[in-house]
């Protein structure tokens, strides 16, 4: 098991020019300076919005290196002045190869936080394991004493169960019957039909074991037992609902079952924390382009359509805008957050506006390879996707040779 702390890496590799190498829904290279710029841009955004009074001072983020977890950590630190511990699973640069973007992001975050005198520690390892939980508890004891907020933002393809040792793999499949829908072949820029066969009972259970609420409960139980969860602490995990066109694969599919289990866990954790004034929430977030979402068929096409509509209405948000709003207007607004009928926080309100969803429905029926460029924001989709790996950021010299282990 890999378990290491990131510090400014002492190893040096020969400097190289780093170009994007996209393979389907993944880019196999990433740019350290681009990732650093990406993190800095998010920090600058948060600072422009201003401080959030009453936000927590000691924060643990599980799944802190990319997407919603990274954005949560940036908001906690740079709008709240919080000391943060970030847990994630990333690869450092090795033998001249680039690190994963989450590695660079986390190194860049740590550097920026420390420059401002903020406590920041990174823990790279398997968050599902007993070892990483124990290591995190030790770090909290040494560095922060206790934590006031625990953000649970893992998106993982597999989980080795810490008690049974069984390896569970998650799948994105419909339940009960096959699902045929339009999807985007992002390499060939083609809209095509895809049919996904229904999941077996075992696959449904496996997906819930990976993406359900059990591991979140284990984290909270162990933090509480170790005495490192402050009285009145808040914890939040993230979920997604989205448009009806994606429901057979998402909300009503294997991942949807896992997310219902996250809601079950939230109720149990709330009961546990309530005695000290603590709170547990599920926040339903907007669809955004992250490494996790770009791997989901159908969703990439949906996001390309959605982003165009939201941009035209001037209400498009990415991870950082969503997380700033979650902290400022829901979690730490000074009053209890409004909840939906199932007790969840909704920060996906702009995506779910009726007019937006109606337009999506109309466009979904019409979109094809021929009209993709005019109907959907595919170029923007691709730009945002590449940004996840540190490419295409203004102000970064991509012709310059750079040491892949420079961060
Ligand atoms: P992401 O892929 O950007 O980030 C996942 C994080 O989990 C990374 O920090 C990664 O290192 C970490 N991770 C994965 N496996 C790990 C392991 N075994 N141990 C430690 N860390 C591990 O994902 P994201 O899209 O930001 O998703 C985060 C959460 O937000 C998920 O619950 C997801 O369902 C939810 N969400 C995502 C979207 C979306 O559109 N992307 C929308 C709403 C809700």
Boltz pocket constraint, residues with backbone or C-beta under 6 A from the ligand:
constraints:
  - pocket:
      binder: B
      contacts: [[A, 62], [A, 63], [A, 64], [A, 65], [A, 66], [A, 67], [A, 68], [A, 69], [A, 87], [A, 88], [A, 89], [A, 90], [A, 102], [A, 125], [A, 126], [A, 127], [A, 128], [A, 152], [A, 153], [A, 154], [A, 155], [A, 156], [A, 157], [A, 158], [A, 237], [A, 238], [A, 239], [A, 240], [A, 283], [A, 284], [A, 285], [A, 286], [A, 287], [A, 288], [A, 289], [A, 290], [A, 291], [A, 292], [A, 293]]
      max_distance: 6.0
